[in-house]
Amino acid sequence: MYSRSARKAAFSTVSHSFICFALFIVSILFHARVSASVDEQINSALAPMADGLAAIVFYAVPIAGVELPLIVVWLVLAALLFTLYLGFINARGFTLAWRLAFGQYADPKSPGDISPFKAVATAVSGTVGVGNIGGVAVAIMAGGPGATFWLILAGLLGMSTKLVECTLAVKYRSYHEDGTVAGGPMYYLNRGLAKRGWHKLGRSLGAFYAVAIVIGCMGIGNMFQSNQAYVQFVNVSGGEASWFADRAWLFGLLLAAIVAAVIIGGIQSISRVTGKLVPFMAVLYTISCVLILAYHADRVLPAFVLIFEGAFSPEGISGGMLGVMIIGFQRALFSNEAGLGSASIAHAAVKTNHPASEGLVSLLEPFIDTVVICTLSSLVIITTVYGSPLMDSGLEGVALTSAAFESTVSWSPYPLAIAALLFAFSTMISWAYYGRQAWQYLVGDKPVLVQLFNLVFCGFVALGCVMQLEAVLKFSDALVFLIAVPNIIGLLIMLPEVKAELGSYLKAIKNGEIER
């Protein structure tokens, strides 16, 4: 019988060979230059399905002249309920969350794969993407500065949702054949509902969630990110004059190879990268924003006034206050993914004997993603270009945010582009882990099947740079948000368990039963 270390070494060798061979085959295909007509054919074929699913998932009710998406209402009301039911744990557990994230009360002998800090870093890397830079600009263009207020509020409420998800993910986690942790909504929906006698419902919802994540990770956490990474790289390396301007296939292959090198090692490899990458990219982007705001220090206070006034008495915005509220909430939910359950897959791998401890750590994720990074993006835009001709210049998303930075410091788009590239890359490797965990839930732990997923994921990374598959992205986005329905239902059913776990853990800390 081979030792575990020998099996791991053999598995690693086979994995590397398999991925290298796959990338070689893909390079031949890309060197043949995929024609643009293929994009059109795929979009034409998938468009009816994507449009139909999106119409259902993002179904909106017209109220006061504005469209109110019911999925947004569903997620916000759930977050509000969790916050009230758990006694505003997002506020009273905030300082403890930071201490836990940096190892206080941690037991290195606890079961699991990674530290609390690496768990939250991996989860943050999955939510902090180009949407934090470009999506905020879209929200302000549509809803004015007031959208920022509701974005922040939704981020604060989403902290409670993350706590519920991640507590359950640790409580109901399982283990793969190699001893690594397996957890997330597919497990707590299955086991949590089976515990109540709803075995068939639990299995069905768990399987549905896993299928949705496997498909969804190819779009929201893959193709869109690689495409934006390519666009940013070309922009910062000379635009149309860049050597890579007509070599998207090559950039895609290089990016796929880098992603493959990271994700082959599983959560250990991914968390090592995100543990270093997330702090660096967050600090880089934060410092860039703070420097811009310091230059316009006299405009910061008026910006907050605009945010507050615009939140409650907006002018010229369709639907008035309700319209601005919807835009802010929607942007926050799209950014931090509270209620989708995806980040709990990473948190489930933490080393702990106390599910509530990781639930508390997860409070930091929406705070960093939405309250800090999205707010900084908003302030930069409001203090630099809001009300200027640039707002009507046709620039959108990341391009508008980049213009906001450039209006103050001519070279600032370069660190911004670097941050955007890092955001996109970190999102891809985290979503590769989410997708692979869901895939293993469906097909088991056979190495060949696991590496098949890695192969397909890396192939989609390369495809994202070359092909504009809007229908694929639309379908995957709708599918990922569709899983919020069964996920929230499961969270509501198991909420008393979370409250009991949380109360027991906080009491143990207060009584000194858990050592520092």
C-alpha positions in Angstrom: 0.0 0.0 0.0 1.5 3.4 -1.0 1.9 6.1 1.7 -0.3 9.2 1.6 2.7 11.3 0.7 3.6 9.0 -2.2 0.1 9.0 -3.5 0.0 12.8 -3.3 3.3 13.1 -5.2 2.1 10.7 -7.9 -1.2 12.5 -8.1 0.6 15.9 -8.5 2.9 14.6 -11.3 0.0 13.1 -13.2 -2.0 16.3 -12.7 0.8 18.5 -14.0 1.3 16.3 -17.1 -2.4 16.2 -17.8 -2.8 19.9 -17.6 0.3 20.6 -19.7 -0.9 18.2 -22.4 -4.4 19.8 -22.3 -3.0 23.3 -22.7 -0.8 22.2 -25.6 -3.9 20.8 -27.4 -5.8 24.0 -26.6 -2.9 26.1 -28.0 -3.1 24.3 -31.3 -6.8 25.1 -31.5 -6.2 28.7 -30.7 -3.4 29.1 -33.1 -5.8 28.2 -35.8 -7.6 31.5 -34.9 -11.2 30.9 -33.9 -13.4 32.9 -36.2 -15.8 35.5 -34.9 -18.7 33.6 -36.5 -18.3 30.9 -33.8 -19.1 33.5 -31.2 -22.2 34.5 -33.0 -23.3 30.9 -33.5 -22.9 30.1 -29.8 -24.7 33.2 -28.8 -27.5 32.6 -31.2 -28.0 29.1 -30.0 -27.9 29.9 -26.3 -29.6 33.3 -26.3 -33.2 32.0 -26.0 -32.3 29.8 -23.1 -30.2 32.6 -21.4 -32.9 35.2 -21.9 -35.6 32.9 -20.6 -33.7 32.0 -17.5 -32.7 35.6 -16.8 -36.3 36.8 -17.3 -37.4 34.3 -14.5 -34.5 34.9 -12.1 -34.4 38.6 -12.4 -38.2 39.1 -12.7 -39.0 42.6 -11.7 -42.2 44.3 -10.5 -42.8 47.9 -11.6 -43.3 50.1 -8.6 -43.4 53.9 -8.6 -41.9 53.9 -12.1 -38.9 51.7 -11.3 -38.4 48.0 -11.8 -38.0 46.1 -8.5 -36.2 42.7 -9.0 -37.8 40.1 -6.7 -34.5 38.3 -6.2 -33.0 41.5 -4.7 -36.0 41.8 -2.3 -35.6 38.1 -1.4 -31.9 38.6 -0.5 -32.3 41.9 1.3 -35.3 40.8 3.5 -33.4 37.6 4.4 -30.3 39.7 5.4 -32.5 42.0 7.5 -34.2 39.1 9.2 -30.9 37.4 10.0 -29.5 40.7 11.4 -32.5 41.2 13.7 -32.8 37.5 14.8 -29.2 37.3 15.7 -29.2 40.6 17.7 -27.2 42.7 15.2 -24.3 40.2 15.3 -22.7 42.2 12.4 -22.0 45.0 14.8 -21.4 43.3 18.2 -19.3 40.5 16.7 -17.1 42.7 14.5 -14.1 43.2 16.7 -14.1 39.5 17.7 -14.2 38.6 14.0 -10.9 40.4 13.4 -9.2 38.7 16.4 -10.4 35.3 15.2 -9.2 36.0 11.7 -5.7 36.6 12.9 -5.5 33.4 15.0 -6.8 34.3 18.4 -8.6 31.4 20.1 -7.4 29.1 17.2 -6.3 25.5 17.9 -3.8 24.4 15.2 -4.8 20.8 16.0 -8.4 21.3 14.9 -9.6 19.5 11.8 -9.6 21.3 8.5 -7.2 22.5 5.8 -6.5 26.2 6.2 -6.3 28.9 8.8 -9.1 31.4 9.4 -7.1 34.2 7.7 -6.5 32.1 4.6 -10.2 31.1 4.5 -11.4 34.7 4.6 -8.7 35.7 2.1 -9.8 33.0 -0.3 -13.5 34.0 0.1 -12.7 37.7 -0.3 -10.7 37.0 -3.5 -13.8 35.3 -4.9 -16.0 38.3 -4.4 -13.6 41.2 -4.9 -13.4 41.4 -8.7 -13.6 44.0 -11.5 -17.2 44.7 -10.4 -15.8 46.5 -7.3 -14.1 48.9 -9.6 -16.4 49.1 -12.6 -19.8 48.1 -11.1 -19.8 51.0 -8.7 -19.4 53.4 -11.6 -22.4 51.9 -13.2 -24.4 52.2 -10.0 -23.5 55.9 -9.6 -24.3 56.7 -13.3 -27.7 55.0 -12.9 -28.6 56.1 -9.3 -26.4 59.1 -8.5 -24.3 59.4 -5.4 -27.2 58.3 -3.2 -26.8 54.7 -4.4 -23.6 54.5 -2.3 -25.6 54.9 0.9 -27.8 51.9 0.1 -24.8 49.9 -1.2 -23.1 50.4 2.2 -26.3 49.4 4.1 -26.8 46.3 2.0 -23.1 45.4 2.7 -23.6 45.7 6.5 -26.8 43.6 6.4 -25.1 41.0 4.1 -22.5 40.4 6.9 -25.2 38.6 8.9 -26.1 36.4 5.9 -22.5 35.4 5.5 -22.3 34.4 9.2 -25.3 32.1 8.8 -24.0 30.5 5.6 -20.5 29.9 6.9 -21.5 28.6 10.3 -23.7 25.9 8.6 -20.9 25.2 6.1 -18.5 24.2 8.9 -21.1 22.4 10.9 -22.2 20.1 8.1 -18.9 19.7 6.3 -17.6 16.4 5.1 -14.3 15.0 3.9 -12.9 13.8 0.6 -11.1 10.5 0.2 -7.7 12.2 0.5 -8.7 13.8 3.9 -9.3 17.3 2.6 -12.5 19.1 3.6 -15.7 19.2 1.6 -18.3 21.8 2.5 -20.8 24.4 1.3 -24.5 24.8 0.6 -24.7 21.5 -1.2 -23.7 19.7 2.0 -25.7 21.7 4.5 -28.8 21.7 2.3 -28.6 17.9 1.9 -27.6 17.0 5.5 -29.5 19.8 7.3 -32.8 18.9 5.6 -32.2 15.2 5.9 -31.8 15.8 9.7 -35.3 17.0 9.7 -36.6 14.0 7.8 -36.6 15.7 4.3 -34.1 13.3 2.7 -35.3 13.6 -0.9 -35.7 17.4 -0.7 -32.2 17.7 0.8 -30.6 15.6 -1.9 -32.4 17.3 -4.7 -31.5 20.8 -3.5 -27.9 19.9 -2.8 -27.5 18.4 -6.3 -29.2 21.4 -7.9 -26.9 23.8 -6.0 -23.8 21.8 -7.1 -24.9 21.7 -10.8 -25.6 25.5 -10.7 -22.2 26.3 -9.3 -20.4 24.0 -11.7 -22.0 25.8 -14.7 -22.1 29.2 -13.1 -18.4 29.2 -12.2 -17.5 29.1 -15.9 -19.1 32.5 -16.5 -19.3 34.8 -13.5 -16.0 33.5 -12.0 -14.1 32.7 -15.1 -14.9 34.0 -18.7 -16.0 37.4 -17.6 -12.9 37.8 -15.3 -10.4 36.6 -17.9 -12.0 38.9 -20.6 -11.7 41.9 -18.3 -8.2 40.9 -17.4 -7.2 40.9 -21.0 -8.9 44.2 -21.7 -7.1 45.8 -18.8 -3.8 44.4 -19.8 -4.1 45.6 -23.4 -5.2 49.1 -22.2 -2.2 49.5 -19.9 0.3 48.1 -22.4 -0.5 50.4 -25.3 -4.1 50.0 -26.3 -4.5 49.2 -29.9 -0.8 49.5 -30.4 -0.1 46.8 -27.8 1.6 43.6 -29.1 -1.2 41.6 -27.4 -4.0 43.6 -29.1 -4.5 41.0 -31.7 -3.2 38.1 -29.7 -6.0 37.4 -27.3 -5.5 33.7 -27.8 -1.9 33.9 -26.5 -2.8 36.0 -23.5 -5.6 33.5 -22.8 -3.3 30.6 -22.9 -0.7 32.2 -20.6 -3.5 33.2 -18.1 -4.9 29.7 -18.2 -1.5 28.2 -17.5 -1.0 30.4 -14.5 -4.5 29.6 -13.2 -3.8 25.9 -13.8 -0.5 26.1 -11.8 -2.4 27.4 -8.8 -5.6 25.4 -8.8 -3.9 22.0 -9.3 -2.8 22.1 -5.7 -6.3 22.5 -4.3 -7.3 24.7 -1.4 -3.8 24.6 0.1 -2.2 26.1 -3.0 -5.1 28.5 -3.7 -5.1 29.8 -0.1 -1.3 30.3 -0.1 -1.7 32.5 -3.2 -4.8 34.4 -2.0 -3.3 34.8 1.5 -0.6 36.9 -0.1 -2.5 38.3 -3.1 -5.6 39.6 -1.3 -3.8 41.8 1.2 -1.5 43.2 -1.5 -4.2 44.0 -4.0 -6.5 45.4 -1.3 -3.8 47.6 0.1 -2.7 48.7 -3.4 -6.2 49.7 -4.4 -7.0 51.3 -1.0 -3.8 53.4 -1.1 -4.5 54.5 -4.6 -8.0 55.6 -3.6 -6.8 57.3 -0.4 -4.2 59.3 -2.4 -6.8 60.5 -4.8 -9.1 61.5 -2.0 -6.3 63.2 -0.1 -5.6 65.3 -3.2 -9.3 66.3 -3.2 -9.7 66.5 0.5 -11.9 69.5 0.3 -14.4 67.5 -1.7 -14.7 64.5 0.6 -17.1 66.0 3.1 -19.4 67.4 0.3 -19.3 64.0 -1.3 -20.7 62.4 1.8 -23.4 65.1 1.9 -24.3 64.2 -1.7 -24.4 60.6 -0.8 -26.8 61.2 2.1 -29.0 63.7 0.3 -29.1 61.6 -2.8 -30.2 58.5 -0.8 -33.3 60.2 0.5 -34.1 63.0 -1.8 -32.7 62.1 -5.3 -33.5 64.4 -8.2 -33.8 63.2 -11.8 -33.6 59.5 -10.9 -36.4 57.2 -12.1 -38.4 56.0 -9.1 -36.9 58.6 -6.7 -35.6 57.2 -3.4 -36.9 53.7 -4.2 -35.0 53.7 -7.5 -31.8 54.7 -5.9 -32.3 52.1 -3.1 -32.8 49.3 -5.6 -29.7 50.3 -7.5 -27.5 50.4 -4.4 -28.8 47.1 -3.0 -28.5 45.4 -6.3 -24.9 46.5 -6.8 -23.9 45.4 -3.2 -25.5 42.0 -3.6 -23.9 41.4 -7.0 -20.6 42.4 -5.4 -20.5 40.5 -2.1 -22.7 37.6 -3.1 -24.3 37.4 0.3 -27.1 34.8 0.1 -25.6 32.8 -2.8 -23.6 30.6 -0.4 -20.5 30.4 -2.7 -18.0 31.8 -0.2 -19.0 29.3 2.4 -17.4 26.6 0.3 -14.0 28.2 1.1 -14.8 29.0 4.8 -15.8 25.3 5.3 -12.1 24.3 4.9 -11.0 26.2 8.0 -9.3 24.6 10.9 -11.7 24.8 13.8 -13.9 22.8 16.1 -16.4 25.6 16.5 -18.7 26.3 13.5 -19.7 29.7 14.8 -16.0 30.8 15.0 -15.8 30.8 11.2 -19.2 32.3 10.9 -17.9 35.3 12.9 -14.8 35.5 10.7 -16.9 35.6 7.6 -18.4 38.9 8.8 -15.3 40.6 7.5 -15.9 39.5 3.9 -18.8 41.8 2.9 -17.3 44.6 5.0 -14.0 44.5 3.1 -15.7 43.9 -0.3 -18.6 46.3 -0.1 -18.3 48.7 2.8 -14.6 49.4 2.2 -13.6 48.8 -1.4 -16.9 49.7 -3.1 -17.3 52.8 -0.9 -13.7 54.0 -1.8 -14.5 53.5 -5.5 -17.7 55.6 -5.1 -15.9 58.4 -3.3 -13.2 58.6 -6.0 -15.8 58.9 -8.7 -17.9 61.4 -6.8 -15.0 63.7 -5.9 -13.4 63.7 -9.3 -15.7 63.2 -12.3 -19.3 63.3 -11.0 -21.1 66.2 -12.6 -18.4 66.7 -15.1 -18.6 66.1 -18.9 -16.9 62.7 -18.4 -20.1 61.4 -16.9 -21.8 62.0 -20.4 -18.8 60.9 -22.4 -20.0 57.4 -23.0 -17.4 55.9 -20.7 -18.8 53.0 -18.5 -17.7 50.7 -15.8 -13.9 50.3 -15.3 -13.2 52.8 -18.1 -15.1 55.6 -16.1 -13.3 54.7 -12.9 -10.0 54.7 -14.7 -10.9 58.2 -16.1 -11.7 59.3 -12.6 -8.2 58.3 -11.4 -6.5 59.8 -14.4 -8.2 63.1 -14.0 -6.2 63.6 -10.8 -2.9 61.7 -11.5 -2.0 61.0 -15.1 -0.2 57.7 -14.3 -2.8 56.4 -11.8 -4.6 54.1 -14.4 -1.5 51.9 -14.3 -1.8 50.8 -10.6 -5.6 50.6 -11.2 -5.1 48.3 -14.1 -2.7 46.1 -12.0 -5.4 46.0 -9.2 -8.0 45.1 -11.8 -5.8 42.3 -13.2 -5.2 40.9 -9.7 -8.9 41.2 -8.8 -9.8 39.2 -11.9 -7.1 36.5 -11.3 -7.9 36.0 -7.7 -11.6 35.7 -8.5 -10.8 33.0 -11.1 -8.8 30.8 -8.7 -11.3 31.0 -5.9 -14.2 30.2 -8.2 -12.2 27.3 -9.6 -12.2 25.9 -6.1 -15.9 26.5 -5.6 -16.7 24.7 -8.9 -14.4 21.8 -8.3 -15.9 21.2 -4.8 -19.3 21.2 -6.4 -18.1 18.9 -9.2 -16.7 16.4 -6.6 -20.0 16.5 -4.8 -21.6 15.3 -8.0 -19.1 12.8 -9.4 -16.9 11.7 -6.5 -13.2 12.0 -5.9 -11.7 10.1 -8.8 -8.5 12.0 -9.8 -9.2 11.8 -13.5 -12.7 13.3 -13.1 -11.3 16.0 -10.8 -8.6 16.9 -13.3 -11.2 16.9 -16.1 -12.9 19.8 -14.3 -9.6 21.6 -14.0 -9.0 21.1 -17.7 -12.5 22.5 -18.7 -12.1 25.4 -16.3 -8.7 26.4 -17.7 -10.1 26.0 -21.2 -12.9 28.5 -20.4 -10.3 30.9 -19.0 -8.6 31.0 -22.4 -11.9 31.2 -24.3 -13.0 34.2 -22.2 -10.1 36.2 -23.7 -11.0 35.3 -27.3 -14.7 35.0 -27.5 -17.5 37.4 -26.5 -20.0 34.9 -25.3 -22.6 37.2 -23.8 -25.3 34.5 -23.8 -23.0 32.2 -21.7 -22.3 34.9 -19.2 -26.0 35.9 -19.0 -27.0 32.2 -18.4 -24.4 31.6 -15.8 -25.2 34.8 -13.9 -28.9 34.0 -13.8 -28.2 30.4 -12.7 -25.9 31.5 -9.9 -28.5 33.9 -8.6 -31.2 31.3 -8.9 -29.6 29.2 -6.3 -30.2 32.0 -3.8 -33.8 30.8 -3.6 -33.2 27.3 -2.2 -30.1 28.5 -0.3 -32.0 31.2 1.7 -34.9 28.7 2.3 -32.3 26.3 3.8 -30.8 29.1 5.9 -34.2 30.2 7.3 -35.0 26.6 8.3 -31.7 26.1 10.0 -31.4 29.6 11.5 -32.2 28.4 15.1 -29.3 26.0 14.9 -27.0 28.9 14.0 -28.3 31.0 16.9 -27.6 28.1 19.3 -24.1 27.6 17.9 -23.3 31.3 18.1 -24.7 31.6 21.6 -22.8 28.6 22.9 -19.5 29.8 21.3 -19.8 33.4 22.6 -20.6 32.0 26.1 -17.6 29.7 26.0 -15.3 32.6 25.2 -16.9 34.8 27.9 -16.4 32.1 30.5 -12.8 31.5 29.5 -13.5 27.9 28.3 -11.7 28.6 25.0 -8.0 29.5 25.4 -6.6 32.6 23.7 
